[in-house]
């Protein structure tokens, strides 16, 4: 009888262990994605100088995680990625965790009724770019780093265009990553 009870105890603990392994897999995949995209954003694209501002790849990553995984995972990723971006080459104000967290909240609310598909990603990328434009204008005014008017408008437009183009492959990479995780249900931290 005790052998039967011990088997039942082991079986009842298995789903919990599976959930921990799944959590560790997600943390690993999202951390590697943040590391690669954040490093590319802060080093490669800032040196490449495509436009006066650096394209925001983390924005696309948060949006892809929101659609492919869950809103809560995206919020956790947003805070971690924000700290990472500020550590690598932020503005010195250390507002990125807050900016990305608010973005994850907003985009999570918008994505609730959307299917995890590429057309949804494209549709949600437009309000994402508007949010980023508002943040860019606010940061420019706060740090007084850019003049108002046509030059700021062109800067915001170029930043939005490069962010849009460079974020397109991120959806497919995150979709592949969630398939690798072999989870058929949404997950949240």
Secondary structure as the mmCIF struct_conf table of DSSP 4:
data_model
#
loop_
_struct_conf.conf_type_id
_struct_conf.id
_struct_conf.beg_label_comp_id
_struct_conf.beg_label_asym_id
_struct_conf.beg_label_seq_id
_struct_conf.end_label_comp_id
_struct_conf.end_label_asym_id
_struct_conf.end_label_seq_id
HELX_RH_AL_P HELX_RH_AL_P1 UNK A 2 UNK A 39
HELX_RH_PI_P HELX_RH_PI_P1 UNK A 40 UNK A 44
HELX_RH_AL_P HELX_RH_AL_P2 UNK A 45 UNK A 48
TURN_TY1_P TURN_TY1_P1 UNK A 49 UNK A 49
BEND BEND1 UNK A 50 UNK A 53
HELX_RH_AL_P HELX_RH_AL_P3 UNK A 57 UNK A 68
TURN_TY1_P TURN_TY1_P2 UNK A 69 UNK A 69
HELX_RH_AL_P HELX_RH_AL_P4 UNK A 71 UNK A 89
BEND BEND2 UNK A 92 UNK A 93
HELX_RH_AL_P HELX_RH_AL_P5 UNK A 96 UNK A 111
TURN_TY1_P TURN_TY1_P3 UNK A 112 UNK A 113
BEND BEND3 UNK A 114 UNK A 114
BEND BEND4 UNK A 116 UNK A 117
HELX_RH_AL_P HELX_RH_AL_P6 UNK A 118 UNK A 143
TURN_TY1_P TURN_TY1_P4 UNK A 144 UNK A 144
BEND BEND5 UNK A 146 UNK A 146
BEND BEND6 UNK A 148 UNK A 149
HELX_RH_AL_P HELX_RH_AL_P7 UNK A 150 UNK A 180
TURN_TY1_P TURN_TY1_P5 UNK A 181 UNK A 182
BEND BEND7 UNK A 184 UNK A 185
#
